[in-house]
Amino acid sequence: MTLEIITWLYAGNSLFALMAYLPQITKLLTTRGAAKNFSTPSWTIWTYTSVISVLYIYTAVEDWLLFTVASINFVGCLAVLLLVLHKNKQERRE
């Protein structure tokens, strides 16, 4: 019983992660100019650690629930990082 509850709670983490990334992505999409309030080094590190986690889970752990949650975190980090880089590159061109 306890393992089942924890499994459902863990699966719900992917929804919480999405809820955390969506405001950041929305802010980046609606902000004009550079993404001054976003740390490129931090988002780069979070994206890197996320992709390493996904690769490790896929190759060594083979747990599909863990892989799915980690993948959602990776996609969220990558989306924010790419938007930050895009916004900052646009600002330099103008």
N, C-alpha and C positions, 0 to 999 in steps of 0.2 A: 504493500500500500504506500509506504513512504517513498520508495523509489519511483513509483508511478507519479506521485504528486511532484516530486523534484524534477522528473523528466518533463512534465507539462509546464512547470514554472520555467525551466531552462528553455524550452521551446518558445515560450512567451518572451524571452529576452530578445529575440529577433524583432519582435514588434516594438519593444522599447528602444532598440537601437535605431530602427527606422524613424520613430517619433523624434529621436534626438538629432538625426541627420537632416531631416526634412526642413526644419527651421533654418539651419545653416545654409542649405542649398537654396532655399527660397530667398534668404537675405542676399546671397551672392548673385542670384539671377536678377534681383530687383535693384541692386546697388549700382550706381553710376560711378565710373572711375575705378581706381585701384582698390583692391581688397586689403585696406590698411589695417583692419582689425583682425586679420587672420594671419597666423604664424605659419609661413611656408615650411620652415624647418620642422616644426611640430607635426604638421599634417604629413610631411614626407616620412618622418619616423613612424607615425601611426600607420601609414599606408604600408610601409616596408614590413613592420612587425605583423600586420594583418595578413599580408600575402605569405610570409614565412609560416605563420600559423596554419593557414589554409593548406599550404603544400605539405606541411608536416602531418596534419590530420589526414589528408588524402592518402599519403604514402605510408605512414607508419601506424596510425590509429584505426583508420577505416571505420569511423563512427559517423554515419550520415547526418544525424541530428547535429552533432558538434560541427561537422563540415558545413552544414547549411547556415548555422548561426554565425560561424566565423566568416563565411563567404559574404553574408549580408553586411557584416562589419567592414570587410575589405572593400566591397562595392561602395559603401557609404563614404569611407575615407578617401577612396580614389576619386569619387565624384567631387567631393569638396576640394581635394588637392588640385584636380584638373581645372575646376572653376576658378580657384585662387590664381593659379598660374596664368590662365587665360585672361582674367581681369587685369592682372599686373602687366602682362605683355601688351594688352590693349592700351593701357595707360602710358606706357613708355613710347608707343608709336604716335600718340597724339601730341 
